[in-house]
Amino acid sequence: MLRIALALAVVCIALFGLGSWLGSGSKPGQKPVTTPENSDYYMKDATVVQLTQQGRLAYRMKVARSLHFPDGSARLSDIHVHYLQNTKTYWNLHADKGRVPAGKRDLYLYDGVTIHHPRVNGGMVKIDTAHAWVRPQADRVDSDARVTAIEPGQKIAGDGMRINLDTNELKLLNNVHVTYTP
């Protein structure tokens, strides 16, 4: 009886050790996987695709790194957003950094925000600002920072902007200055 109990204990210990080793997903001598900066998960070189209710592409976002946190917030780096929903042409937005606050679906872009938008007539508008909010549910981009918009023949600068992605309209809000070039 003692031999059976001892054999059963050895088998249990061996199975526990084997289960722990297999469950760790690592090989002997390999460090365990951890997430950076207390995030609950992260992604590298990720592509996020949002579809319309009709199944068409609304926007595609590529990020070099995305850290998601237990409160629902996220931090992103090297962000490229290609926005198509309800537009005659596309909008490309880029920023070195971004974040999604807890409980929100809006994306705050900062550090090197540039926006490119081809006009229906063939011209290209390039917009630069320090930071901007992308509000996909409202089809809008907002900023309260200094904004410069350049297209062939003109340069417009002002404080704050609102882009209506439904109508392809860019509106600068305050202290607007326009320079025309031949």
DAQUIHU-V935138 format. One record per residue. N is the residue number from 1. PSI is psi in whole degrees, 0 to 359 (none if undefined). OMEGA is omega in degrees with one decimal (none if undefined). NEAR is the number of other ideal C-beta (glycine too) atoms within 12 Angstrom. Layout:
# DAQUIHU-V935138
n=(N;N)
psi=(PSI;PSI)
omega=(OMEGA;OMEGA)
near=(NEAR;NEAR)
This chain:
# DAQUIHU-V935138
n=(1;2;3;4;5;6;7;8;9;10;11;12;13;14;15;16;17;18;19;20;21;22;23;24;25;26;27;28;29;30;31;32;33;34;35;36;37;38;39;40;41;42;43;44;45;46;47;48;49;50;51;52;53;54;55;56;57;58;59;60;61;62;63;64;65;66;67;68;69;70;71;72;73;74;75;76;77;78;79;80;81;82;83;84;85;86;87;88;89;90;91;92;93;94;95;96;97;98;99;100;101;102;103;104;105;106;107;108;109;110;111;112;113;114;115;116;117;118;119;120;121;122;123;124;125;126;127;128;129;130;131;132;133;134;135;136;137;138;139;140;141;142;143;144;145;146;147;148;149;150;151;152;153;154;155;156;157;158;159;160;161;162;163;164;165;166;167;168;169;170;171;172;173;174;175;176;177;178;179;180;181;182)
psi=(318;322;320;318;317;317;319;320;318;317;317;316;317;316;319;314;317;317;319;318;314;323;338;339;11;159;159;133;354;140;146;154;134;159;147;146;42;24;155;338;163;160;146;141;56;151;125;129;128;128;154;173;337;0;11;158;124;307;159;129;129;134;143;324;136;123;125;140;157;334;1;356;166;151;136;155;149;72;133;119;126;107;127;337;128;20;150;327;188;169;129;125;139;144;150;327;159;168;154;115;157;134;5;162;359;152;122;118;141;168;94;47;122;143;132;136;113;137;157;329;1;344;163;131;132;127;133;138;165;324;159;153;128;122;84;326;337;0;53;151;129;152;147;5;175;136;138;126;126;132;164;123;350;154;128;131;146;176;115;150;162;125;122;108;339;318;359;33;132;127;121;142;318;155;49;131;132;134;125;141;144;none)
omega=(178.9;179.4;-179.6;179.2;179.1;178.8;178.5;178.1;179.0;178.8;179.2;179.2;179.3;178.9;177.8;178.5;178.4;178.5;177.8;-179.5;179.2;-179.0;-178.3;179.8;-179.0;177.5;178.6;179.4;-179.7;179.5;177.9;180.0;175.4;177.1;-178.3;169.4;176.7;176.0;177.6;167.3;177.6;179.1;174.3;178.0;-175.5;172.9;178.0;-178.9;175.6;179.6;173.8;177.5;178.3;177.8;177.0;179.7;174.6;174.6;176.2;179.6;175.1;178.7;176.8;-178.3;177.4;175.8;178.0;-176.2;-175.8;179.3;179.1;178.6;178.9;172.9;-174.7;173.9;-179.5;-172.2;174.2;179.2;176.3;-171.8;-176.6;-169.7;174.2;-178.8;176.7;173.1;-176.2;171.2;173.7;178.5;177.6;172.9;176.7;-178.0;176.8;176.9;173.4;-179.8;178.6;176.6;-178.2;173.2;179.4;-178.5;177.0;179.0;175.8;-176.7;174.9;180.0;174.2;-179.6;176.4;179.7;176.3;176.3;178.0;-179.2;176.7;177.8;179.6;175.5;175.1;-177.2;176.3;175.6;-178.8;179.8;179.6;173.7;172.5;-177.0;-173.1;-178.5;178.1;-176.5;-173.7;170.9;-178.9;169.9;172.6;-178.6;174.6;-175.7;172.7;177.6;-178.5;171.0;-177.7;177.2;179.4;175.1;-178.9;177.8;179.0;178.6;179.0;177.7;171.9;175.1;174.1;-176.2;176.0;-174.6;-177.7;-178.7;173.9;178.7;171.9;-165.5;-173.8;174.9;-175.1;177.7;-180.0;175.5;178.8;176.2;-179.0;none)
near=(7;8;9;10;11;12;13;14;14;14;14;14;14;14;15;14;15;13;12;15;17;13;12;16;11;14;10;10;8;10;10;13;11;12;18;18;17;15;21;18;19;24;23;17;14;23;19;27;19;24;15;17;9;9;9;15;20;27;33;25;34;26;33;23;25;33;28;26;22;13;17;15;25;35;33;36;29;23;39;33;37;27;35;26;29;24;28;17;21;27;41;29;42;33;37;22;27;37;29;30;17;15;11;19;19;24;38;31;39;26;23;21;37;30;39;25;31;20;23;13;13;10;17;22;33;27;37;28;36;24;30;39;32;41;27;30;17;19;27;28;40;30;36;20;26;25;37;29;34;25;25;17;16;20;22;28;24;25;19;25;36;27;35;20;32;21;14;26;21;33;22;28;21;17;15;21;17;17;15;12;11;6)
